[in-house]
């Protein structure tokens, strides 16, 4: 495949100043039906490793980088950003996903996450991946400085029973039966 970059990205690379760290949005041109996920991994894993270098893990020192590949070939990277108010901390996967969604991209084909030990996504990230990514999308988790693949899962394997409204709405809820019971009990109590 070939790599196309915006002129802005090329000029950012040529500058030697430390403030011009490459903020590259790459487009990858590849055959429409790749024979293996290796084509995806060859782009997402190095990008996730690079994103990990930007992680702000001042409390845990557990640095994570992620790269989400859009169906059009655009790479969206993210890193974990910790806050003194722990609840405000953002995971790398969510940063990458939010960057993609906020730019209008909604079709995704691959995710790579890079950590020191290949740890998988947290529950919040799994939930959001299940909401916005295809169930059969491959997610790889790498360890170490070279991006050795430790885990390879689909979104459905990461989050087998997500709370997704389209799916939940199709299932009859126990609350419906309970509400009917409570209404009849309440009506009987008013009569007495």
Residue frames relative to the residue before (quaternion, step in Angstrom):
aa qw qx qy qz dx dy dz
X 1.0000 0.0000 0.0000 0.0000 0.00 0.00 0.00
X 0.3513 -0.7278 0.5446 0.2244 3.53 -1.27 0.26
X 0.3299 -0.7465 0.5493 0.1794 3.53 -1.20 0.50
X 0.1005 -0.7771 0.6204 0.0331 3.54 -0.88 0.99
X 0.0816 -0.7964 0.5981 0.0357 3.57 -0.92 0.87
X 0.5306 -0.5929 0.4885 0.3583 3.51 -1.20 0.47
X 0.6143 -0.5545 0.3928 0.4011 3.63 -1.12 0.51
X 0.5950 0.5732 -0.3571 0.4358 3.60 1.08 -0.71
X 0.6620 0.4987 -0.3064 0.4681 3.60 0.95 -0.87
X 0.6501 0.5186 -0.3261 0.4495 3.60 0.95 -0.81
X 0.6751 0.4789 -0.3052 0.4708 3.59 0.95 -0.82
X 0.6112 0.5428 -0.3553 0.4533 3.60 1.09 -0.64
X 0.6528 0.5164 -0.3195 0.4529 3.57 1.01 -0.73
X 0.6948 0.5037 -0.2942 0.4207 3.57 0.97 -0.82
X 0.5903 0.5696 -0.3731 0.4335 3.58 1.17 -0.38
X 0.3450 -0.7649 0.5119 0.1841 3.54 -1.03 0.81
X 0.5007 0.6652 -0.4365 0.3410 3.60 1.21 -0.06
X 0.5555 -0.6373 0.4177 0.3328 3.60 -1.02 0.79
X 0.6392 0.5412 -0.3438 0.4247 3.61 1.08 -0.55
X 0.6684 0.4922 -0.3173 0.4586 3.59 1.19 -0.21
X 0.0813 0.8003 -0.5855 0.1008 3.56 0.84 0.95
X 0.5497 -0.6605 0.3819 0.3401 3.59 -0.83 0.89
X 0.0693 -0.7456 0.6627 0.0072 3.50 -0.76 1.14
X 0.0858 0.8556 -0.4946 0.1266 3.51 0.48 1.28
X 0.1309 -0.7151 0.6785 0.1053 3.50 -1.08 0.84
X 0.1387 -0.8205 0.5523 0.0504 3.54 -0.30 1.22
X 0.1774 -0.7135 0.6611 0.1495 3.50 -1.30 0.49
X 0.1571 -0.7876 0.5921 0.0669 3.54 -0.79 1.00
X 0.1870 -0.7658 0.6068 0.1019 3.54 -0.81 0.99
X 0.1300 0.7899 -0.5842 0.1337 3.56 -0.61 1.13
X 0.6642 -0.4797 0.3662 0.4412 3.54 -1.26 0.24
X 0.5925 -0.6262 0.3699 0.3465 3.60 -0.98 0.79
X 0.7832 0.2116 -0.1231 0.5715 3.61 1.08 -0.60
X 0.1460 -0.8118 0.5574 0.0949 3.61 0.14 1.20
X 0.4951 -0.6842 0.4525 0.2862 3.55 -1.03 0.80
X 0.7975 0.0469 -0.0461 0.5998 3.58 1.19 -0.37
X 0.6066 -0.5545 0.4241 0.3804 3.53 -1.29 0.25
X 0.4374 0.7156 -0.4535 0.3015 3.59 1.25 -0.14
X 0.6009 0.5541 -0.3617 0.4484 3.60 1.07 -0.66
X 0.6580 0.4891 -0.3078 0.4827 3.58 0.99 -0.80
X 0.6738 0.5252 -0.2957 0.4274 3.56 0.85 -1.04
X 0.6283 0.5626 -0.3439 0.4128 3.59 1.00 -0.77
X 0.7133 0.3872 -0.2511 0.5275 3.60 1.20 -0.35
X 0.7177 0.4738 -0.2802 0.4266 3.60 0.82 -0.92
X 0.6503 0.5304 -0.3405 0.4240 3.61 0.92 -0.77
X 0.6762 0.4586 -0.3291 0.4734 3.66 0.76 -0.81
X 0.6449 0.5158 -0.3299 0.4574 3.61 1.01 -0.74
X 0.6406 0.5097 -0.3232 0.4747 3.61 1.04 -0.74
X 0.6254 0.5298 -0.3292 0.4688 3.58 1.04 -0.78
X 0.6658 0.4945 -0.2990 0.4720 3.59 0.95 -0.87
X 0.6445 0.5209 -0.3201 0.4592 3.59 0.99 -0.82
X 0.6014 0.5851 -0.3497 0.4167 3.57 1.07 -0.75
X 0.5986 0.5786 -0.3519 0.4279 3.59 1.11 -0.64
X 0.6956 0.4664 -0.2654 0.4777 3.60 1.19 -0.53
X 0.3998 0.7456 -0.4630 0.2645 3.61 1.26 -0.09
X 0.2306 -0.7453 0.6146 0.1166 3.54 -1.12 0.81
X 0.1484 0.8178 -0.5279 0.1749 3.56 0.33 1.31
X 0.0428 0.8705 -0.4883 0.0437 3.56 0.79 1.06
X 0.7086 0.4248 -0.2730 0.4928 3.62 1.15 -0.36
X 0.7894 0.3269 -0.1660 0.4924 3.58 0.76 -1.01
X 0.2242 -0.7754 0.5349 0.2497 3.57 1.15 -0.68
X 0.4876 0.6134 -0.4460 0.4325 3.60 1.21 0.58
X 0.1078 -0.8370 0.5363 0.0146 3.54 0.00 1.33
X 0.0463 -0.7867 0.6152 -0.0225 3.52 -0.99 0.98
X 0.0668 -0.7549 0.6510 0.0437 3.53 -1.13 0.79
X 0.0782 -0.7964 0.5988 0.0325 3.57 -1.06 0.69
X 0.0678 -0.7663 0.6362 0.0582 3.51 -1.25 0.51
X 0.1365 -0.7783 0.6122 0.0301 3.53 -0.78 1.15
X 0.2194 -0.7851 0.5708 0.0979 3.57 -0.72 1.10
X 0.3043 -0.7540 0.5599 0.1594 3.54 -0.75 1.11
X 0.6492 -0.5369 0.3758 0.3862 3.56 -1.22 0.47
X 0.6774 0.4751 -0.2992 0.4752 3.61 1.12 -0.53
X 0.6269 -0.5774 0.3226 0.4117 3.59 1.27 0.10
X 0.5099 0.6454 -0.4283 0.3743 3.59 1.23 -0.02
X 0.2801 -0.7423 0.5894 0.1522 3.55 -1.03 0.89
X 0.0793 -0.7658 0.6373 0.0337 3.56 -0.96 0.94
X 0.1174 -0.8168 0.5634 0.0395 3.57 -0.59 1.13
X 0.0147 -0.7763 0.6300 0.0165 3.51 -1.31 0.41
X 0.1403 -0.7549 0.6312 0.1092 3.52 -1.29 0.37
X 0.5574 -0.5914 0.4398 0.3823 3.57 -1.17 0.40
X 0.1153 -0.7726 0.6240 0.0218 3.52 -1.09 0.86
X 0.1733 -0.8187 0.5437 0.0632 3.56 -0.38 1.26
X 0.2060 -0.7641 0.6039 0.0948 3.52 -1.23 0.68
X 0.5801 -0.5581 0.4542 0.3817 3.56 -1.22 0.45
X 0.6467 0.3750 -0.2849 0.6000 3.58 1.26 -0.47
X 0.3685 -0.8044 0.4095 0.2225 3.55 0.12 1.32
X 0.6343 0.5583 -0.3334 0.4180 3.60 1.01 -0.71
X 0.6557 0.5088 -0.3107 0.4632 3.60 1.20 -0.37
X 0.4399 0.6973 -0.4555 0.3358 3.59 1.26 -0.07
X 0.1756 -0.7763 0.5993 0.0860 3.56 -1.07 0.84
X 0.3861 -0.7156 0.5420 0.2121 3.53 -1.00 0.90
X 0.6538 -0.5425 0.3702 0.3758 3.56 -1.21 0.56
X 0.6492 0.5314 -0.3248 0.4367 3.58 0.93 -0.88
X 0.6811 0.4808 -0.2914 0.4691 3.58 0.93 -0.88
X 0.6095 0.5374 -0.3605 0.4580 3.59 1.02 -0.72
X 0.6694 0.4919 -0.3013 0.4682 3.61 0.86 -0.93
X 0.6692 0.4994 -0.3007 0.4608 3.59 0.91 -0.91
X 0.6762 0.4901 -0.2990 0.4618 3.59 0.89 -0.90
X 0.6030 0.5361 -0.3590 0.4693 3.60 1.06 -0.67
X 0.6708 0.4995 -0.2967 0.4610 3.58 0.91 -0.91
X 0.6936 0.4787 -0.2850 0.4567 3.57 0.78 -1.02
X 0.6847 0.4886 -0.2970 0.4519 3.60 0.93 -0.85
X 0.6588 0.4638 -0.3213 0.4977 3.60 1.22 -0.24
X 0.6109 -0.5856 0.3353 0.4141 3.58 1.31 0.03
X 0.5334 0.6190 -0.4092 0.4061 3.60 1.25 0.05
X 0.0226 -0.8356 0.5477 -0.0348 3.57 -0.79 1.03
X 0.6704 0.4531 -0.2996 0.5054 3.61 1.24 -0.04
X 0.0149 -0.8292 0.5556 -0.0592 3.57 -0.63 1.18
X 0.2112 -0.8127 0.5360 0.0870 3.58 -1.12 0.71
X 0.8263 0.0299 0.0123 0.5622 3.64 1.11 -0.43
X 0.0898 -0.7689 0.6308 0.0526 3.55 -1.22 0.64
X 0.0429 -0.7564 0.6517 0.0369 3.54 -1.08 0.82
X 0.0867 -0.7696 0.6318 0.0320 3.56 -1.03 0.90
X 0.1544 -0.7945 0.5851 0.0514 3.53 -0.94 0.96
X 0.0740 0.7688 -0.6303 0.0788 3.57 -0.86 1.04
X 0.6679 -0.4771 0.3699 0.4354 3.56 -1.28 -0.09
X 0.8222 0.2219 -0.0825 0.5176 3.58 1.07 -0.72
X 0.5632 -0.6351 0.3796 0.3680 3.63 1.22 0.19
X 0.2676 0.7957 -0.5035 0.2043 3.58 1.20 0.45
X 0.4529 -0.7041 0.4802 0.2619 3.60 -1.03 0.81
X 0.7098 -0.4619 0.3447 0.4050 3.54 -1.37 0.16
X 0.5046 -0.6221 0.5039 0.3231 3.56 -1.22 0.55
X 0.7216 -0.4589 0.3105 0.4151 3.57 -1.28 0.19
X 0.6461 0.5188 -0.3302 0.4519 3.60 0.94 -0.83
X 0.6607 0.4920 -0.3057 0.4774 3.59 0.95 -0.83
X 0.6314 0.5338 -0.3314 0.4545 3.57 0.96 -0.83
X 0.6416 0.5295 -0.3200 0.4533 3.57 0.95 -0.89
X 0.7027 0.4608 -0.2774 0.4657 3.60 0.81 -0.96
X 0.6156 0.5238 -0.3508 0.4728 3.59 1.03 -0.69
X 0.6521 0.5162 -0.3114 0.4597 3.59 1.00 -0.81
X 0.6686 0.5023 -0.3002 0.4588 3.59 1.08 -0.66
X 0.8278 0.2944 -0.1029 0.4664 3.58 0.90 -0.90
X 0.7246 0.3850 -0.2383 0.5196 3.62 1.22 -0.18
X 0.5917 -0.5744 0.4157 0.3835 3.59 -1.15 0.50
X 0.6000 -0.6016 0.4004 0.3432 3.56 -1.08 0.77
X 0.7395 0.4147 -0.2280 0.4787 3.59 1.02 -0.76
X 0.4005 0.7175 -0.4821 0.3041 3.62 1.23 0.20
X 0.4001 -0.7195 0.5175 0.2335 3.57 -0.89 0.94
X 0.0818 -0.7444 0.6618 0.0351 3.53 -1.13 0.86
X 0.0784 -0.7951 0.6004 0.0352 3.57 -0.75 1.05
X 0.1886 -0.7602 0.6165 0.0805 3.53 -1.13 0.81
X 0.1271 -0.8299 0.5431 0.0124 3.51 -0.62 1.20
X 0.2332 -0.7581 0.5950 0.1299 3.52 -1.28 0.46
X 0.8190 0.3161 -0.2147 0.4280 3.48 -1.28 0.52
X 0.7116 -0.5009 0.3153 0.3786 3.52 -1.34 0.18
X 0.7093 0.4459 -0.2592 0.4804 3.60 1.20 -0.37
X 0.4772 -0.7108 0.4155 0.3075 3.60 1.25 0.02
X 0.1657 0.7922 -0.5632 0.1666 3.56 0.88 0.95
X 0.4081 -0.7215 0.5037 0.2432 3.59 -0.75 1.06
X 0.1702 -0.7959 0.5791 0.0469 3.56 -0.73 1.18
X 0.7921 0.0767 -0.0095 0.6055 3.56 1.03 -0.88
X 0.0422 -0.7613 0.6469 0.0158 3.53 -1.17 0.72
X 0.1200 0.8033 -0.5629 0.1532 3.55 -0.44 1.26
X 0.4163 -0.6347 0.5630 0.3268 3.54 -1.27 0.27
X 0.6663 -0.4690 0.3788 0.4388 3.56 -1.28 0.22
X 0.6475 0.5246 -0.3206 0.4503 3.60 0.97 -0.82
X 0.6557 0.4855 -0.3147 0.4851 3.61 1.06 -0.65
X 0.6254 0.5362 -0.3348 0.4575 3.59 1.09 -0.66
X 0.7967 0.0568 0.0194 0.6014 3.56 0.97 -0.91
X 0.1371 -0.8695 0.4695 0.0693 3.58 0.33 1.26
X 0.8021 0.1500 -0.0853 0.5718 3.62 1.06 -0.48
X 0.0276 0.8552 -0.5164 0.0347 3.58 0.58 1.15
X 0.4515 -0.6189 0.5534 0.3270 3.51 -1.31 0.28
X 0.1683 0.7535 -0.6067 0.1894 3.56 -0.16 1.35
X 0.5104 -0.7158 0.3801 0.2875 3.55 -0.51 1.24
X 0.6374 0.5285 -0.3539 0.4350 3.61 0.90 -0.80
X 0.6922 0.4619 -0.2742 0.4820 3.57 1.03 -0.78
X 0.6605 0.5144 -0.3071 0.4526 3.58 0.97 -0.85
X 0.6439 0.5465 -0.3247 0.4257 3.59 0.96 -0.85
X 0.6623 0.5154 -0.3058 0.4496 3.60 1.13 -0.58
X 0.6636 0.4852 -0.2988 0.4847 3.60 1.22 -0.30
X 0.4299 -0.6835 0.5082 0.2996 3.63 -0.78 0.91
X 0.3236 -0.7822 0.5081 0.1589 3.53 -0.78 1.01
X 0.5459 -0.6094 0.4730 0.3269 3.55 -1.11 0.76
X 0.5897 0.5995 -0.3707 0.3943 3.58 1.08 -0.71
X 0.5912 0.5781 -0.3742 0.4198 3.60 1.06 -0.69
X 0.6753 0.4719 -0.2850 0.4899 3.57 0.94 -0.91
X 0.6538 0.5135 -0.3159 0.4573 3.58 0.97 -0.83
X 0.6342 0.5294 -0.3389 0.4501 3.59 0.98 -0.79
X 0.6380 0.5167 -0.3272 0.4679 3.58 0.98 -0.82
X 0.6375 0.5236 -0.3213 0.4649 3.59 1.00 -0.84
X 0.6857 0.4839 -0.2851 0.4630 3.59 0.86 -0.97
X 0.6207 0.5328 -0.3496 0.4567 3.61 1.02 -0.70
X 0.6861 0.4694 -0.2970 0.4698 3.58 0.89 -0.89
X 0.6351 0.5197 -0.3268 0.4688 3.61 1.03 -0.76
X 0.6604 0.5063 -0.3006 0.4660 3.58 0.96 -0.90
X 0.6468 0.5111 -0.3210 0.4662 3.60 0.99 -0.81
X 0.6481 0.5054 -0.3178 0.4727 3.60 1.00 -0.79
X 0.6480 0.5169 -0.3229 0.4568 3.61 0.96 -0.78
X 0.6434 0.5227 -0.3350 0.4479 3.62 1.01 -0.71
X 0.6274 0.5448 -0.3382 0.4418 3.57 1.07 -0.71
X 0.6876 0.4644 -0.2827 0.4813 3.58 1.04 -0.77
